């Protein structure tokens, strides 16, 4: 039997102890929410570059023994060391791998000139739903290339070099005209380039041996039928395509280090510690309260209350305090997540996914700066509230065992 008015009066009669219990639970739940929100935020940040590509994996082939070194020749159009040629037969293998729902190829090139370099990206403009092609869908102005000799230019690069729609230029010794401007959005630096060309034009610029580049690319974006198959598909790619390097959101997460490493690996442990601390706090507080109420409980048993009735009352008191603490904790965790969402984080681009030469010394272009995408989901809030209720049940169970030993006769003799 539950006496609701007795529960309310008991909580109001000891406001200080009630407040301590509620705040203790709130702090534990707030830590749980904040830690998991930050962990989810880093995972979202790491996955954003691939979300912008609409892909789960990016397959490339690195040149052996040249990681991070300067090219042998510093003139003309070259394949990046991390993006060597993937022949047409290997592209076909990737398209038909188990677990792959769609694929799209592109060709990244570097062109070295006296005093600088520029990056060129060849795209299949009939496939803008997957891979680097997604980046150019939202043109700032102009249109997509429709015929040979037409190109897009990145908006900020164009402004710096005084280029605009209709400007003529020379790429790899061939004339091109700019027909559109592209603005690279936050988190899309993996697909950043100075110029975007038709895939056939890019192959023509790079093709030192006639026919060598027919059907070939050096980047293949893969969308999986189920993202959970990522590890299995990675293994299949490496088995089918010798020398393949497979990039994913994990490639970014590994480079984040620091808070991201702690949050991703130890979020569960730290959350459990915070939860356990909250449970121990309320048990300690309610145990002290139980000592003060020994005579009261003995009197209740004398007038007919059973041990089950007493335990029900203690459970109700604990649940009310823990539910209030859980709601307060979720609110505090949400406010903390809002504050953390205003923090900027810088994600270094892994070597194999970086479109810039390693010796370019262009740190601002070779890294991605974005706001940490921290948010408290309904699922996380629900789990936090469930944990707060569980803490109340555990506390009430522990106290119930203690009340079982309280004998009315012994209590009354002490009065």
C-alpha positions in Angstrom: 0.0 0.0 0.0 1.4 3.4 -1.0 0.5 6.5 1.1 1.2 9.4 -1.4 0.6 12.2 1.2 3.1 10.5 3.5 5.7 10.4 0.8 5.2 14.1 0.0 5.2 15.2 3.7 8.4 13.1 4.3 10.2 14.8 1.5 9.0 18.3 2.6 9.9 17.6 6.2 13.6 17.1 5.4 14.2 19.6 2.6 18.0 19.8 3.0 18.4 16.0 2.7 16.0 15.8 -0.2 17.9 18.6 -2.0 21.2 16.8 -1.4 19.8 13.6 -2.9 18.3 15.4 -5.9 21.5 17.4 -6.6 23.6 14.3 -6.2 21.6 12.4 -8.8 21.5 15.5 -11.0 25.3 15.8 -11.0 25.8 12.2 -11.9 23.2 12.3 -14.7 24.5 15.6 -16.0 28.0 14.0 -16.3 26.6 11.0 -18.0 24.7 13.1 -20.5 27.6 15.6 -21.2 30.2 12.8 -21.6 28.1 10.8 -24.0 27.0 13.9 -25.9 30.6 15.0 -26.4 31.5 11.4 -27.5 28.7 11.4 -30.0 29.8 14.9 -31.2 33.3 13.7 -32.0 32.0 10.7 -33.9 29.6 13.0 -35.9 32.5 15.4 -36.6 34.6 12.5 -37.9 31.8 11.1 -40.1 30.9 14.5 -41.5 33.5 14.5 -44.4 32.1 11.2 -45.6 28.5 12.4 -45.1 29.3 15.2 -47.4 30.5 12.7 -50.0 27.5 10.5 -49.5 29.9 7.7 -49.0 31.0 5.2 -46.4 34.4 4.4 -47.8 37.0 6.1 -50.1 39.3 3.7 -51.8 42.8 4.9 -53.1 46.1 3.3 -53.9 49.3 4.9 -52.4 52.6 4.8 -54.1 55.0 2.6 -52.1 57.9 4.2 -50.1 57.0 7.8 -50.9 54.6 8.8 -48.1 55.1 12.5 -47.3 58.0 13.1 -49.7 58.2 15.6 -52.5 57.7 14.5 -56.0 60.8 13.6 -58.1 59.8 16.1 -60.6 58.4 19.5 -59.6 56.9 20.4 -63.0 53.7 19.5 -64.8 50.7 17.3 -64.0 51.2 14.4 -61.7 49.3 11.8 -59.7 49.5 12.4 -56.0 51.5 9.8 -54.1 48.5 8.8 -52.1 46.3 8.6 -55.2 47.9 6.3 -57.7 46.0 4.9 -60.6 43.3 2.3 -60.1 42.8 0.5 -63.4 39.4 -0.1 -64.9 39.4 -3.8 -64.0 39.9 -2.9 -60.3 37.2 -0.3 -60.4 34.8 -3.0 -61.8 35.8 -5.3 -58.9 35.0 -2.6 -56.4 31.6 -1.9 -58.0 30.6 -5.6 -57.6 31.9 -6.3 -54.1 29.4 -7.8 -51.7 28.0 -5.1 -49.5 28.6 -2.3 -52.0 25.4 -0.5 -53.0 26.9 2.2 -55.3 30.3 3.5 -56.4 31.7 6.6 -58.1 35.2 7.3 -59.4 37.2 10.5 -59.7 40.7 11.5 -60.7 42.8 13.9 -58.5 45.8 15.5 -60.1 48.5 17.9 -58.9 50.0 20.4 -61.3 53.3 22.0 -60.3 54.3 25.3 -61.8 57.0 27.8 -61.2 56.3 29.3 -57.7 53.4 27.1 -56.8 51.0 24.3 -57.5 47.3 23.7 -58.0 44.9 20.7 -57.6 42.7 19.4 -60.4 39.8 17.0 -59.8 38.2 15.1 -62.7 34.6 14.2 -62.1 31.8 12.3 -63.8 29.2 15.1 -63.9 26.4 12.6 -64.6 27.0 11.1 -61.1 26.7 13.9 -58.6 25.0 11.8 -55.9 28.1 10.1 -54.6 31.7 11.1 -54.0 33.4 14.4 -54.6 30.7 15.2 -57.2 28.3 16.0 -54.4 30.5 19.0 -53.5 29.9 20.7 -56.8 26.1 20.2 -56.8 25.5 23.6 -55.1 27.3 26.0 -57.5 27.7 29.5 -56.2 27.2 30.7 -59.8 27.5 29.5 -63.4 26.8 26.0 -64.6 28.4 22.5 -64.7 30.9 21.7 -67.5 29.1 20.2 -70.5 31.9 19.8 -73.1 35.6 19.5 -73.3 37.7 22.5 -72.2 35.2 23.7 -69.6 36.1 23.8 -65.8 34.8 24.9 -62.4 37.0 26.9 -60.0 36.8 27.0 -56.2 35.3 30.4 -55.2 38.0 31.6 -52.8 40.8 30.4 -55.1 39.1 32.3 -57.9 38.9 35.5 -55.9 42.6 35.3 -54.9 43.7 34.7 -58.5 41.2 37.2 -60.0 39.3 34.6 -61.9 35.6 34.7 -62.8 33.0 33.2 -65.2 34.3 33.2 -68.7 38.0 33.5 -67.7 40.4 31.6 -69.9 43.3 29.6 -68.4 45.9 27.0 -69.2 45.7 23.7 -67.3 48.4 21.2 -68.1 49.2 22.9 -71.4 45.6 22.9 -72.6 43.2 25.8 -72.8 40.1 25.8 -70.5 37.3 28.3 -69.8 35.7 28.8 -66.4 31.9 28.1 -66.5 31.1 27.9 -62.8 32.2 28.8 -59.2 32.2 26.2 -56.4 32.1 27.0 -52.7 33.5 24.3 -50.4 31.3 23.9 -47.4 32.4 23.2 -43.8 33.7 19.6 -43.5 34.1 19.0 -47.2 37.9 19.6 -47.5 38.4 15.9 -48.5 36.9 16.8 -51.9 38.4 20.2 -52.2 40.3 21.2 -55.3 41.2 24.4 -57.1 39.7 23.2 -60.4 37.0 20.7 -61.2 37.1 19.2 -64.7 35.2 16.6 -66.7 36.7 13.2 -66.0 37.8 12.7 -69.6 39.6 16.0 -69.6 41.5 15.1 -66.5 42.5 11.8 -68.0 43.7 13.6 -71.1 45.9 15.9 -69.0 47.5 13.0 -67.1 47.7 10.4 -69.8 51.4 10.2 -70.6 50.9 6.8 -72.4 47.9 6.7 -74.8 45.2 4.4 -73.5 46.7 4.0 -70.0 44.0 6.0 -68.3 41.0 4.6 -70.2 38.4 3.8 -67.5 40.9 4.5 -64.7 40.5 6.7 -61.7 42.5 7.2 -58.5 39.6 7.7 -56.0 36.6 5.4 -55.7 33.8 6.4 -53.3 31.7 3.5 -52.0 28.3 3.6 -50.5 27.5 0.4 -48.5 24.1 -1.4 -48.4 24.6 -1.5 -44.6 27.1 0.8 -42.8 27.6 -2.0 -40.2 29.4 -4.0 -43.0 32.2 -1.4 -43.1 34.9 -3.6 -41.6 34.0 -6.6 -43.8 34.0 -4.5 -46.9 37.3 -3.0 -46.0 38.8 -6.5 -45.8 37.3 -7.5 -49.2 38.6 -4.3 -50.8 42.1 -5.0 -49.7 41.9 -8.6 -50.8 40.6 -7.8 -54.2 42.6 -4.7 -55.0 46.3 -5.1 -54.0 47.8 -2.0 -52.4 44.4 -0.4 -51.8 44.1 2.2 -49.0 40.6 2.4 -47.5 39.6 5.7 -45.8 36.6 6.0 -43.5 35.4 8.2 -40.6 37.7 6.1 -38.4 40.6 7.7 -40.2 39.7 11.1 -38.8 38.7 9.8 -35.4 42.2 8.2 -35.0 43.8 11.6 -35.6 41.7 13.6 -33.2 43.3 12.1 -30.1 42.9 13.9 -26.8 39.3 14.4 -25.7 38.0 12.4 -28.6 40.1 9.4 -27.6 38.9 9.6 -24.0 35.3 10.3 -24.9 35.1 7.4 -27.5 36.9 4.8 -25.5 36.0 5.7 -21.9 32.6 7.4 -22.1 30.9 4.2 -20.9 33.4 3.7 -18.0 33.2 7.3 -16.9 29.4 7.3 -17.2 29.2 4.2 -15.0 31.5 5.8 -12.4 29.3 8.9 -12.3 26.2 6.8 -12.0 27.6 4.6 -9.3 28.7 7.7 -7.4 25.2 9.1 -7.6 23.7 5.8 -6.3 26.2 5.6 -3.4 25.4 9.2 -2.5 21.7 8.7 -2.3 22.1 5.4 -0.4 24.4 7.1 2.1 22.0 10.0 2.5 18.9 7.8 2.9 20.7 5.5 5.2 21.4 8.4 7.5 17.8 9.4 7.2 16.8 5.8 8.0 18.7 5.9 11.3 16.8 9.0 12.3 13.5 7.3 11.3 14.0 4.0 13.1 11.5 4.9 15.8 9.1 6.1 13.2 9.3 2.9 11.2 8.9 0.8 14.4 5.8 2.8 15.2 4.4 2.2 11.7 5.0 -1.5 12.1 3.3 -1.4 15.5 0.1 0.0 14.0 0.0 -2.6 11.3 2.3 -1.6 8.5 4.1 -4.6 7.0 7.7 -4.7 5.9 6.5 -4.6 2.4 4.5 -1.4 3.1 7.6 0.3 4.5 9.7 -0.8 1.6 7.1 0.5 -0.8 7.2 3.9 0.9 11.0 4.1 0.8 10.9 3.1 -2.9 8.4 5.8 -3.7 10.5 8.4 -1.8 13.7 7.3 -3.6 12.0 7.2 -7.0 10.6 10.7 -6.6 14.0 12.1 -5.6 15.8 10.3 -8.4 13.3 11.2 -11.0 13.6 14.9 -10.0 17.4 14.6 -10.0 17.2 12.9 -13.5 15.1 15.6 -15.0 17.4 18.3 -13.5 20.5 16.3 -14.7 19.2 16.0 -18.3 18.5 19.7 -18.3 22.0 20.6 -17.0 23.5 18.1 -19.5 21.5 19.7 -22.3 22.7 23.2 -21.3 26.3 21.9 -21.1 25.9 20.4 -24.6 24.7 23.8 -26.0 27.8 25.4 -24.5 30.1 22.8 -25.9 28.4 23.1 -29.3 29.9 26.6 -29.6 33.5 25.2 -29.4 35.5 24.9 -32.7 37.6 21.9 -33.3 40.3 21.4 -35.9 40.4 18.0 -37.6 43.6 17.2 -39.4 43.1 15.4 -42.7 44.8 12.0 -42.8 47.7 11.8 -45.2 46.0 9.4 -47.6 42.8 11.6 -47.8 44.6 15.0 -48.0 44.2 16.5 -51.5 47.2 18.7 -51.0 50.9 17.9 -51.4 52.5 17.2 -48.0 55.2 19.7 -48.6 52.7 22.5 -49.4 52.8 23.8 -45.9 49.2 24.9 -46.2 47.9 24.0 -42.8 44.7 26.0 -43.0 43.8 24.2 -46.2 44.9 20.8 -45.0 42.8 20.8 -41.9 39.1 21.2 -41.3 37.7 23.6 -38.6 34.1 23.1 -37.6 31.8 23.6 -34.6 31.6 20.5 -32.5 28.2 18.9 -33.4 27.1 18.2 -29.8 23.4 17.5 -29.1 21.4 15.6 -26.6 19.2 13.0 -28.4 15.9 11.8 -27.1 17.5 8.4 -26.8 20.3 9.7 -24.6 17.8 11.6 -22.5 15.7 8.5 -22.1 18.6 6.4 -21.1 19.7 9.0 -18.5 16.2 9.1 -17.0 16.1 5.3 -16.9 19.4 5.3 -15.1 18.1 7.8 -12.6 15.1 5.6 -11.9 17.3 2.5 -11.6 19.4 4.3 -9.0 16.2 4.9 -7.0 15.3 1.3 -7.2 18.8 0.2 -6.1 18.8 2.7 -3.2 15.3 1.5 -2.1 16.3 -2.1 -2.3 19.4 -1.5 -0.1 17.3 0.4 2.4 14.5 -2.2 2.3 17.0 -4.8 3.5 18.0 -2.6 6.4 14.4 -2.0 7.5 13.7 -5.7 7.5 15.7 -6.0 10.8 13.8 -3.2 12.6 11.7 -4.9 15.3 8.7 -2.8 16.7 9.2 -4.1 20.3 12.9 -3.1 20.4 12.1 0.3 18.9 9.3 1.0 21.4 11.5 0.1 24.4 13.9 2.9 23.2 11.2 5.5 23.2 
